C-alpha cells in the first residue's frame, strides 16, 4: 500500500501544468498549487463534449465547448468574499527609513 499525502503543495512550475493537476484529481489527491497569472482552467462543473465522428481519420478528441478562463476570473465569479489571498512567503519587511 502506498503512502498518500493529506495535502500536496507544489510551486508554479508544476501548478500551471493542467495534465499534472488533472492527474492529482484523478488519483484523489488534494492539492494546493502556485500558478502564474496566465494559468487558465475550466469551471469545476465543465464537461468535455465529444464531436461526432465523420468516418474519416482518427476519432475526434472530446473538447470543452467554452474556452478556458483565467483562474482569477473563475475565482471572482463566486464573489470577492469567496476568495482568500494566500502568500507562499511572508512579505519582506519595509526598509527602516529612520536609519537614513
Phi and psi restraints in degrees (range 20) as a CNS / XPLOR table:
assign (resid 1 and name C) (resid 2 and name N)
       (resid 2 and name CA) (resid 2 and name C) 1.0 -82.3 20.0 2
assign (resid 2 and name N) (resid 2 and name CA)
       (resid 2 and name C) (resid 3 and name N) 1.0 160.3 20.0 2
assign (resid 2 and name C) (resid 3 and name N)
       (resid 3 and name CA) (resid 3 and name C) 1.0 -82.3 20.0 2
assign (resid 3 and name N) (resid 3 and name CA)
       (resid 3 and name C) (resid 4 and name N) 1.0 146.6 20.0 2
assign (resid 3 and name C) (resid 4 and name N)
       (resid 4 and name CA) (resid 4 and name C) 1.0 -128.5 20.0 2
assign (resid 4 and name N) (resid 4 and name CA)
       (resid 4 and name C) (resid 5 and name N) 1.0 122.6 20.0 2
assign (resid 4 and name C) (resid 5 and name N)
       (resid 5 and name CA) (resid 5 and name C) 1.0 -68.0 20.0 2
assign (resid 5 and name N) (resid 5 and name CA)
       (resid 5 and name C) (resid 6 and name N) 1.0 144.8 20.0 2
assign (resid 5 and name C) (resid 6 and name N)
       (resid 6 and name CA) (resid 6 and name C) 1.0 -66.2 20.0 2
assign (resid 6 and name N) (resid 6 and name CA)
       (resid 6 and name C) (resid 7 and name N) 1.0 -30.4 20.0 2
assign (resid 6 and name C) (resid 7 and name N)
       (resid 7 and name CA) (resid 7 and name C) 1.0 -159.3 20.0 2
assign (resid 7 and name N) (resid 7 and name CA)
       (resid 7 and name C) (resid 8 and name N) 1.0 128.3 20.0 2
assign (resid 7 and name C) (resid 8 and name N)
       (resid 8 and name CA) (resid 8 and name C) 1.0 -100.4 20.0 2
assign (resid 8 and name N) (resid 8 and name CA)
       (resid 8 and name C) (resid 9 and name N) 1.0 133.8 20.0 2
assign (resid 8 and name C) (resid 9 and name N)
       (resid 9 and name CA) (resid 9 and name C) 1.0 -119.3 20.0 2
assign (resid 9 and name N) (resid 9 and name CA)
       (resid 9 and name C) (resid 10 and name N) 1.0 135.9 20.0 2
assign (resid 9 and name C) (resid 10 and name N)
       (resid 10 and name CA) (resid 10 and name C) 1.0 -140.3 20.0 2
assign (resid 10 and name N) (resid 10 and name CA)
       (resid 10 and name C) (resid 11 and name N) 1.0 159.2 20.0 2
assign (resid 10 and name C) (resid 11 and name N)
       (resid 11 and name CA) (resid 11 and name C) 1.0 -83.6 20.0 2
assign (resid 11 and name N) (resid 11 and name CA)
       (resid 11 and name C) (resid 12 and name N) 1.0 178.5 20.0 2
assign (resid 11 and name C) (resid 12 and name N)
       (resid 12 and name CA) (resid 12 and name C) 1.0 -66.1 20.0 2
assign (resid 12 and name N) (resid 12 and name CA)
       (resid 12 and name C) (resid 13 and name N) 1.0 -22.2 20.0 2
assign (resid 12 and name C) (resid 13 and name N)
       (resid 13 and name CA) (resid 13 and name C) 1.0 -57.0 20.0 2
assign (resid 13 and name N) (resid 13 and name CA)
       (resid 13 and name C) (resid 14 and name N) 1.0 -38.2 20.0 2
assign (resid 13 and name C) (resid 14 and name N)
       (resid 14 and name CA) (resid 14 and name C) 1.0 -95.7 20.0 2
assign (resid 14 and name N) (resid 14 and name CA)
       (resid 14 and name C) (resid 15 and name N) 1.0 -36.1 20.0 2
assign (resid 14 and name C) (resid 15 and name N)
       (resid 15 and name CA) (resid 15 and name C) 1.0 -61.2 20.0 2
assign (resid 15 and name N) (resid 15 and name CA)
       (resid 15 and name C) (resid 16 and name N) 1.0 -27.7 20.0 2
assign (resid 15 and name C) (resid 16 and name N)
       (resid 16 and name CA) (resid 16 and name C) 1.0 -88.1 20.0 2
assign (resid 16 and name N) (resid 16 and name CA)
       (resid 16 and name C) (resid 17 and name N) 1.0 0.8 20.0 2
assign (resid 16 and name C) (resid 17 and name N)
       (resid 17 and name CA) (resid 17 and name C) 1.0 -93.8 20.0 2
assign (resid 17 and name N) (resid 17 and name CA)
       (resid 17 and name C) (resid 18 and name N) 1.0 109.2 20.0 2
assign (resid 17 and name C) (resid 18 and name N)
       (resid 18 and name CA) (resid 18 and name C) 1.0 -58.6 20.0 2
assign (resid 18 and name N) (resid 18 and name CA)
       (resid 18 and name C) (resid 19 and name N) 1.0 -39.3 20.0 2
assign (resid 18 and name C) (resid 19 and name N)
       (resid 19 and name CA) (resid 19 and name C) 1.0 -63.2 20.0 2
assign (resid 19 and name N) (resid 19 and name CA)
       (resid 19 and name C) (resid 20 and name N) 1.0 -36.3 20.0 2
assign (resid 19 and name C) (resid 20 and name N)
       (resid 20 and name CA) (resid 20 and name C) 1.0 -65.6 20.0 2
assign (resid 20 and name N) (resid 20 and name CA)
       (resid 20 and name C) (resid 21 and name N) 1.0 -49.1 20.0 2
assign (resid 20 and name C) (resid 21 and name N)
       (resid 21 and name CA) (resid 21 and name C) 1.0 -61.4 20.0 2
assign (resid 21 and name N) (resid 21 and name CA)
       (resid 21 and name C) (resid 22 and name N) 1.0 -41.0 20.0 2
assign (resid 21 and name C) (resid 22 and name N)
       (resid 22 and name CA) (resid 22 and name C) 1.0 -63.6 20.0 2
assign (resid 22 and name N) (resid 22 and name CA)
       (resid 22 and name C) (resid 23 and name N) 1.0 -40.5 20.0 2
assign (resid 22 and name C) (resid 23 and name N)
       (resid 23 and name CA) (resid 23 and name C) 1.0 -62.0 20.0 2
assign (resid 23 and name N) (resid 23 and name CA)
       (resid 23 and name C) (resid 24 and name N) 1.0 -39.6 20.0 2
assign (resid 23 and name C) (resid 24 and name N)
       (resid 24 and name CA) (resid 24 and name C) 1.0 -63.9 20.0 2
assign (resid 24 and name N) (resid 24 and name CA)
       (resid 24 and name C) (resid 25 and name N) 1.0 -44.1 20.0 2
assign (resid 24 and name C) (resid 25 and name N)
       (resid 25 and name CA) (resid 25 and name C) 1.0 -61.3 20.0 2
assign (resid 25 and name N) (resid 25 and name CA)
       (resid 25 and name C) (resid 26 and name N) 1.0 -45.5 20.0 2
assign (resid 25 and name C) (resid 26 and name N)
       (resid 26 and name CA) (resid 26 and name C) 1.0 -62.5 20.0 2
assign (resid 26 and name N) (resid 26 and name CA)
       (resid 26 and name C) (resid 27 and name N) 1.0 -30.0 20.0 2
assign (resid 26 and name C) (resid 27 and name N)
       (resid 27 and name CA) (resid 27 and name C) 1.0 -88.7 20.0 2
assign (resid 27 and name N) (resid 27 and name CA)
       (resid 27 and name C) (resid 28 and name N) 1.0 -0.5 20.0 2
assign (resid 27 and name C) (resid 28 and name N)
       (resid 28 and name CA) (resid 28 and name C) 1.0 72.6 20.0 2
assign (resid 28 and name N) (resid 28 and name CA)
       (resid 28 and name C) (resid 29 and name N) 1.0 26.2 20.0 2
assign (resid 28 and name C) (resid 29 and name N)
       (resid 29 and name CA) (resid 29 and name C) 1.0 -95.3 20.0 2
assign (resid 29 and name N) (resid 29 and name CA)
       (resid 29 and name C) (resid 30 and name N) 1.0 121.0 20.0 2
assign (resid 29 and name C) (resid 30 and name N)
       (resid 30 and name CA) (resid 30 and name C) 1.0 -70.6 20.0 2
assign (resid 30 and name N) (resid 30 and name CA)
       (resid 30 and name C) (resid 31 and name N) 1.0 144.3 20.0 2
assign (resid 30 and name C) (resid 31 and name N)
       (resid 31 and name CA) (resid 31 and name C) 1.0 -149.6 20.0 2
assign (resid 31 and name N) (resid 31 and name CA)
       (resid 31 and name C) (resid 32 and name N) 1.0 157.2 20.0 2
assign (resid 31 and name C) (resid 32 and name N)
       (resid 32 and name CA) (resid 32 and name C) 1.0 -129.2 20.0 2
assign (resid 32 and name N) (resid 32 and name CA)
       (resid 32 and name C) (resid 33 and name N) 1.0 125.9 20.0 2
assign (resid 32 and name C) (resid 33 and name N)
       (resid 33 and name CA) (resid 33 and name C) 1.0 -126.5 20.0 2
assign (resid 33 and name N) (resid 33 and name CA)
       (resid 33 and name C) (resid 34 and name N) 1.0 145.3 20.0 2
assign (resid 33 and name C) (resid 34 and name N)
       (resid 34 and name CA) (resid 34 and name C) 1.0 -80.0 20.0 2
assign (resid 34 and name N) (resid 34 and name CA)
       (resid 34 and name C) (resid 35 and name N) 1.0 149.4 20.0 2
assign (resid 34 and name C) (resid 35 and name N)
       (resid 35 and name CA) (resid 35 and name C) 1.0 -136.9 20.0 2
assign (resid 35 and name N) (resid 35 and name CA)
       (resid 35 and name C) (resid 36 and name N) 1.0 176.0 20.0 2
assign (resid 35 and name C) (resid 36 and name N)
       (resid 36 and name CA) (resid 36 and name C) 1.0 -104.2 20.0 2
assign (resid 36 and name N) (resid 36 and name CA)
       (resid 36 and name C) (resid 37 and name N) 1.0 170.0 20.0 2
assign (resid 36 and name C) (resid 37 and name N)
       (resid 37 and name CA) (resid 37 and name C) 1.0 -67.3 20.0 2
assign (resid 37 and name N) (resid 37 and name CA)
       (resid 37 and name C) (resid 38 and name N) 1.0 -16.0 20.0 2
assign (resid 37 and name C) (resid 38 and name N)
       (resid 38 and name CA) (resid 38 and name C) 1.0 -93.9 20.0 2
assign (resid 38 and name N) (resid 38 and name CA)
       (resid 38 and name C) (resid 39 and name N) 1.0 0.1 20.0 2
assign (resid 38 and name C) (resid 39 and name N)
       (resid 39 and name CA) (resid 39 and name C) 1.0 -68.6 20.0 2
assign (resid 39 and name N) (resid 39 and name CA)
       (resid 39 and name C) (resid 40 and name N) 1.0 134.0 20.0 2
assign (resid 39 and name C) (resid 40 and name N)
       (resid 40 and name CA) (resid 40 and name C) 1.0 -123.2 20.0 2
assign (resid 40 and name N) (resid 40 and name CA)
       (resid 40 and name C) (resid 41 and name N) 1.0 162.5 20.0 2
assign (resid 40 and name C) (resid 41 and name N)
       (resid 41 and name CA) (resid 41 and name C) 1.0 -159.0 20.0 2
assign (resid 41 and name N) (resid 41 and name CA)
       (resid 41 and name C) (resid 42 and name N) 1.0 169.7 20.0 2
assign (resid 41 and name C) (resid 42 and name N)
       (resid 42 and name CA) (resid 42 and name C) 1.0 -94.5 20.0 2
assign (resid 42 and name N) (resid 42 and name CA)
       (resid 42 and name C) (resid 43 and name N) 1.0 154.0 20.0 2
assign (resid 42 and name C) (resid 43 and name N)
       (resid 43 and name CA) (resid 43 and name C) 1.0 -57.9 20.0 2
assign (resid 43 and name N) (resid 43 and name CA)
       (resid 43 and name C) (resid 44 and name N) 1.0 154.3 20.0 2
assign (resid 43 and name C) (resid 44 and name N)
       (resid 44 and name CA) (resid 44 and name C) 1.0 -58.2 20.0 2
assign (resid 44 and name N) (resid 44 and name CA)
       (resid 44 and name C) (resid 45 and name N) 1.0 -28.5 20.0 2
assign (resid 44 and name C) (resid 45 and name N)
       (resid 45 and name CA) (resid 45 and name C) 1.0 -95.9 20.0 2
assign (resid 45 and name N) (resid 45 and name CA)
       (resid 45 and name C) (resid 46 and name N) 1.0 4.6 20.0 2
assign (resid 45 and name C) (resid 46 and name N)
       (resid 46 and name CA) (resid 46 and name C) 1.0 -70.3 20.0 2
assign (resid 46 and name N) (resid 46 and name CA)
       (resid 46 and name C) (resid 47 and name N) 1.0 141.8 20.0 2
assign (resid 46 and name C) (resid 47 and name N)
       (resid 47 and name CA) (resid 47 and name C) 1.0 -127.8 20.0 2
assign (resid 47 and name N) (resid 47 and name CA)
       (resid 47 and name C) (resid 48 and name N) 1.0 133.8 20.0 2
assign (resid 47 and name C) (resid 48 and name N)
       (resid 48 and name CA) (resid 48 and name C) 1.0 -67.1 20.0 2
assign (resid 48 and name N) (resid 48 and name CA)
       (resid 48 and name C) (resid 49 and name N) 1.0 150.6 20.0 2
assign (resid 48 and name C) (resid 49 and name N)
       (resid 49 and name CA) (resid 49 and name C) 1.0 -115.9 20.0 2
assign (resid 49 and name N) (resid 49 and name CA)
       (resid 49 and name C) (resid 50 and name N) 1.0 134.4 20.0 2
assign (resid 49 and name C) (resid 50 and name N)
       (resid 50 and name CA) (resid 50 and name C) 1.0 -81.0 20.0 2
assign (resid 50 and name N) (resid 50 and name CA)
       (resid 50 and name C) (resid 51 and name N) 1.0 131.1 20.0 2
assign (resid 50 and name C) (resid 51 and name N)
       (resid 51 and name CA) (resid 51 and name C) 1.0 -82.6 20.0 2
assign (resid 51 and name N) (resid 51 and name CA)
       (resid 51 and name C) (resid 52 and name N) 1.0 148.7 20.0 2
assign (resid 51 and name C) (resid 52 and name N)
       (resid 52 and name CA) (resid 52 and name C) 1.0 -65.7 20.0 2
assign (resid 52 and name N) (resid 52 and name CA)
       (resid 52 and name C) (resid 53 and name N) 1.0 144.4 20.0 2
assign (resid 52 and name C) (resid 53 and name N)
       (resid 53 and name CA) (resid 53 and name C) 1.0 -81.0 20.0 2
assign (resid 53 and name N) (resid 53 and name CA)
       (resid 53 and name C) (resid 54 and name N) 1.0 129.7 20.0 2
assign (resid 53 and name C) (resid 54 and name N)
       (resid 54 and name CA) (resid 54 and name C) 1.0 -85.8 20.0 2
assign (resid 54 and name N) (resid 54 and name CA)
       (resid 54 and name C) (resid 55 and name N) 1.0 -7.4 20.0 2
assign (resid 54 and name C) (resid 55 and name N)
       (resid 55 and name CA) (resid 55 and name C) 1.0 92.7 20.0 2
assign (resid 55 and name N) (resid 55 and name CA)
       (resid 55 and name C) (resid 56 and name N) 1.0 -1.3 20.0 2
assign (resid 55 and name C) (resid 56 and name N)
       (resid 56 and name CA) (resid 56 and name C) 1.0 -124.7 20.0 2
assign (resid 56 and name N) (resid 56 and name CA)
       (resid 56 and name C) (resid 57 and name N) 1.0 133.7 20.0 2
assign (resid 56 and name C) (resid 57 and name N)
       (resid 57 and name CA) (resid 57 and name C) 1.0 75.1 20.0 2
assign (resid 57 and name N) (resid 57 and name CA)
       (resid 57 and name C) (resid 58 and name N) 1.0 -160.7 20.0 2
assign (resid 57 and name C) (resid 58 and name N)
       (resid 58 and name CA) (resid 58 and name C) 1.0 -71.2 20.0 2
assign (resid 58 and name N) (resid 58 and name CA)
       (resid 58 and name C) (resid 59 and name N) 1.0 154.5 20.0 2
assign (resid 58 and name C) (resid 59 and name N)
       (resid 59 and name CA) (resid 59 and name C) 1.0 -68.2 20.0 2
assign (resid 59 and name N) (resid 59 and name CA)
       (resid 59 and name C) (resid 60 and name N) 1.0 139.3 20.0 2
assign (resid 59 and name C) (resid 60 and name N)
       (resid 60 and name CA) (resid 60 and name C) 1.0 -67.9 20.0 2
assign (resid 60 and name N) (resid 60 and name CA)
       (resid 60 and name C) (resid 61 and name N) 1.0 147.2 20.0 2
assign (resid 60 and name C) (resid 61 and name N)
       (resid 61 and name CA) (resid 61 and name C) 1.0 -79.3 20.0 2
assign (resid 61 and name N) (resid 61 and name CA)
       (resid 61 and name C) (resid 62 and name N) 1.0 135.7 20.0 2
assign (resid 61 and name C) (resid 62 and name N)
       (resid 62 and name CA) (resid 62 and name C) 1.0 -57.2 20.0 2
assign (resid 62 and name N) (resid 62 and name CA)
       (resid 62 and name C) (resid 63 and name N) 1.0 141.4 20.0 2
assign (resid 62 and name C) (resid 63 and name N)
       (resid 63 and name CA) (resid 63 and name C) 1.0 -132.0 20.0 2
assign (resid 63 and name N) (resid 63 and name CA)
       (resid 63 and name C) (resid 64 and name N) 1.0 154.0 20.0 2
assign (resid 63 and name C) (resid 64 and name N)
       (resid 64 and name CA) (resid 64 and name C) 1.0 -75.1 20.0 2
assign (resid 64 and name N) (resid 64 and name CA)
       (resid 64 and name C) (resid 65 and name N) 1.0 137.7 20.0 2
assign (resid 64 and name C) (resid 65 and name N)
       (resid 65 and name CA) (resid 65 and name C) 1.0 -70.8 20.0 2
assign (resid 65 and name N) (resid 65 and name CA)
       (resid 65 and name C) (resid 66 and name N) 1.0 -25.0 20.0 2
assign (resid 65 and name C) (resid 66 and name N)
       (resid 66 and name CA) (resid 66 and name C) 1.0 -111.4 20.0 2
assign (resid 66 and name N) (resid 66 and name CA)
       (resid 66 and name C) (resid 67 and name N) 1.0 149.6 20.0 2
assign (resid 66 and name C) (resid 67 and name N)
       (resid 67 and name CA) (resid 67 and name C) 1.0 -66.8 20.0 2
assign (resid 67 and name N) (resid 67 and name CA)
       (resid 67 and name C) (resid 68 and name N) 1.0 152.3 20.0 2
assign (resid 67 and name C) (resid 68 and name N)
       (resid 68 and name CA) (resid 68 and name C) 1.0 -62.7 20.0 2
assign (resid 68 and name N) (resid 68 and name CA)
       (resid 68 and name C) (resid 69 and name N) 1.0 152.2 20.0 2
assign (resid 68 and name C) (resid 69 and name N)
       (resid 69 and name CA) (resid 69 and name C) 1.0 -118.1 20.0 2
assign (resid 69 and name N) (resid 69 and name CA)
       (resid 69 and name C) (resid 70 and name N) 1.0 160.3 20.0 2
assign (resid 69 and name C) (resid 70 and name N)
       (resid 70 and name CA) (resid 70 and name C) 1.0 -65.2 20.0 2
assign (resid 70 and name N) (resid 70 and name CA)
       (resid 70 and name C) (resid 71 and name N) 1.0 149.2 20.0 2
assign (resid 70 and name C) (resid 71 and name N)
       (resid 71 and name CA) (resid 71 and name C) 1.0 -60.2 20.0 2
assign (resid 71 and name N) (resid 71 and name CA)
       (resid 71 and name C) (resid 72 and name N) 1.0 -36.6 20.0 2
assign (resid 71 and name C) (resid 72 and name N)
       (resid 72 and name CA) (resid 72 and name C) 1.0 -62.5 20.0 2
assign (resid 72 and name N) (resid 72 and name CA)
       (resid 72 and name C) (resid 73 and name N) 1.0 -44.9 20.0 2
assign (resid 72 and name C) (resid 73 and name N)
       (resid 73 and name CA) (resid 73 and name C) 1.0 -62.2 20.0 2
assign (resid 73 and name N) (resid 73 and name CA)
       (resid 73 and name C) (resid 74 and name N) 1.0 -43.1 20.0 2
assign (resid 73 and name C) (resid 74 and name N)
       (resid 74 and name CA) (resid 74 and name C) 1.0 -63.9 20.0 2
assign (resid 74 and name N) (resid 74 and name CA)
       (resid 74 and name C) (resid 75 and name N) 1.0 -41.6 20.0 2
assign (resid 74 and name C) (resid 75 and name N)
       (resid 75 and name CA) (resid 75 and name C) 1.0 -66.5 20.0 2
assign (resid 75 and name N) (resid 75 and name CA)
       (resid 75 and name C) (resid 76 and name N) 1.0 -45.2 20.0 2
assign (resid 75 and name C) (resid 76 and name N)
       (resid 76 and name CA) (resid 76 and name C) 1.0 -70.4 20.0 2
assign (resid 76 and name N) (resid 76 and name CA)
       (resid 76 and name C) (resid 77 and name N) 1.0 -18.6 20.0 2
assign (resid 76 and name C) (resid 77 and name N)
       (resid 77 and name CA) (resid 77 and name C) 1.0 -64.3 20.0 2
assign (resid 77 and name N) (resid 77 and name CA)
       (resid 77 and name C) (resid 78 and name N) 1.0 -20.9 20.0 2
assign (resid 77 and name C) (resid 78 and name N)
       (resid 78 and name CA) (resid 78 and name C) 1.0 -89.7 20.0 2
assign (resid 78 and name N) (resid 78 and name CA)
       (resid 78 and name C) (resid 79 and name N) 1.0 -1.0 20.0 2
assign (resid 78 and name C) (resid 79 and name N)
       (resid 79 and name CA) (resid 79 and name C) 1.0 99.7 20.0 2
assign (resid 79 and name N) (resid 79 and name CA)
       (resid 79 and name C) (resid 80 and name N) 1.0 144.6 20.0 2
assign (resid 79 and name C) (resid 80 and name N)
       (resid 80 and name CA) (resid 80 and name C) 1.0 -59.3 20.0 2
assign (resid 80 and name N) (resid 80 and name CA)
       (resid 80 and name C) (resid 81 and name N) 1.0 -30.2 20.0 2
assign (resid 80 and name C) (resid 81 and name N)
       (resid 81 and name CA) (resid 81 and name C) 1.0 -68.9 20.0 2
assign (resid 81 and name N) (resid 81 and name CA)
       (resid 81 and name C) (resid 82 and name N) 1.0 -18.0 20.0 2
assign (resid 81 and name C) (resid 82 and name N)
       (resid 82 and name CA) (resid 82 and name C) 1.0 -88.5 20.0 2
assign (resid 82 and name N) (resid 82 and name CA)
       (resid 82 and name C) (resid 83 and name N) 1.0 -0.6 20.0 2
assign (resid 82 and name C) (resid 83 and name N)
       (resid 83 and name CA) (resid 83 and name C) 1.0 -108.4 20.0 2
assign (resid 83 and name N) (resid 83 and name CA)
       (resid 83 and name C) (resid 84 and name N) 1.0 153.2 20.0 2
assign (resid 83 and name C) (resid 84 and name N)
       (resid 84 and name CA) (resid 84 and name C) 1.0 -137.1 20.0 2
assign (resid 84 and name N) (resid 84 and name CA)
       (resid 84 and name C) (resid 85 and name N) 1.0 126.4 20.0 2
assign (resid 84 and name C) (resid 85 and name N)
       (resid 85 and name CA) (resid 85 and name C) 1.0 -76.7 20.0 2
assign (resid 85 and name N) (resid 85 and name CA)
       (resid 85 and name C) (resid 86 and name N) 1.0 131.6 20.0 2
assign (resid 85 and name C) (resid 86 and name N)
       (resid 86 and name CA) (resid 86 and name C) 1.0 -120.7 20.0 2
assign (resid 86 and name N) (resid 86 and name CA)
       (resid 86 and name C) (resid 87 and name N) 1.0 132.0 20.0 2
assign (resid 86 and name C) (resid 87 and name N)
       (resid 87 and name CA) (resid 87 and name C) 1.0 -111.5 20.0 2
assign (resid 87 and name N) (resid 87 and name CA)
       (resid 87 and name C) (resid 88 and name N) 1.0 135.1 20.0 2
assign (resid 87 and name C) (resid 88 and name N)
       (resid 88 and name CA) (resid 88 and name C) 1.0 -75.5 20.0 2
assign (resid 88 and name N) (resid 88 and name CA)
       (resid 88 and name C) (resid 89 and name N) 1.0 -27.3 20.0 2
assign (resid 88 and name C) (resid 89 and name N)
       (resid 89 and name CA) (resid 89 and name C) 1.0 -133.7 20.0 2
assign (resid 89 and name N) (resid 89 and name CA)
       (resid 89 and name C) (resid 90 and name N) 1.0 154.4 20.0 2
assign (resid 89 and name C) (resid 90 and name N)
       (resid 90 and name CA) (resid 90 and name C) 1.0 -67.1 20.0 2
assign (resid 90 and name N) (resid 90 and name CA)
       (resid 90 and name C) (resid 91 and name N) 1.0 143.7 20.0 2
assign (resid 90 and name C) (resid 91 and name N)
       (resid 91 and name CA) (resid 91 and name C) 1.0 -64.6 20.0 2
assign (resid 91 and name N) (resid 91 and name CA)
       (resid 91 and name C) (resid 92 and name N) 1.0 150.3 20.0 2
assign (resid 91 and name C) (resid 92 and name N)
       (resid 92 and name CA) (resid 92 and name C) 1.0 -67.3 20.0 2
assign (resid 92 and name N) (resid 92 and name CA)
       (resid 92 and name C) (resid 93 and name N) 1.0 143.7 20.0 2
assign (resid 92 and name C) (resid 93 and name N)
       (resid 93 and name CA) (resid 93 and name C) 1.0 -66.5 20.0 2
assign (resid 93 and name N) (resid 93 and name CA)
       (resid 93 and name C) (resid 94 and name N) 1.0 150.5 20.0 2
assign (resid 93 and name C) (resid 94 and name N)
       (resid 94 and name CA) (resid 94 and name C) 1.0 -66.3 20.0 2
assign (resid 94 and name N) (resid 94 and name CA)
       (resid 94 and name C) (resid 95 and name N) 1.0 145.2 20.0 2
assign (resid 94 and name C) (resid 95 and name N)
       (resid 95 and name CA) (resid 95 and name C) 1.0 -60.4 20.0 2
assign (resid 95 and name N) (resid 95 and name CA)
       (resid 95 and name C) (resid 96 and name N) 1.0 143.5 20.0 2
assign (resid 95 and name C) (resid 96 and name N)
       (resid 96 and name CA) (resid 96 and name C) 1.0 -79.6 20.0 2
assign (resid 96 and name N) (resid 96 and name CA)
       (resid 96 and name C) (resid 97 and name N) 1.0 102.3 20.0 2
assign (resid 96 and name C) (resid 97 and name N)
       (resid 97 and name CA) (resid 97 and name C) 1.0 -77.2 20.0 2
assign (resid 97 and name N) (resid 97 and name CA)
       (resid 97 and name C) (resid 98 and name N) 1.0 -19.2 20.0 2
assign (resid 97 and name C) (resid 98 and name N)
       (resid 98 and name CA) (resid 98 and name C) 1.0 -67.1 20.0 2
assign (resid 98 and name N) (resid 98 and name CA)
       (resid 98 and name C) (resid 99 and name N) 1.0 -22.7 20.0 2
assign (resid 98 and name C) (resid 99 and name N)
       (resid 99 and name CA) (resid 99 and name C) 1.0 -77.6 20.0 2
assign (resid 99 and name N) (resid 99 and name CA)
       (resid 99 and name C) (resid 100 and name N) 1.0 -13.5 20.0 2
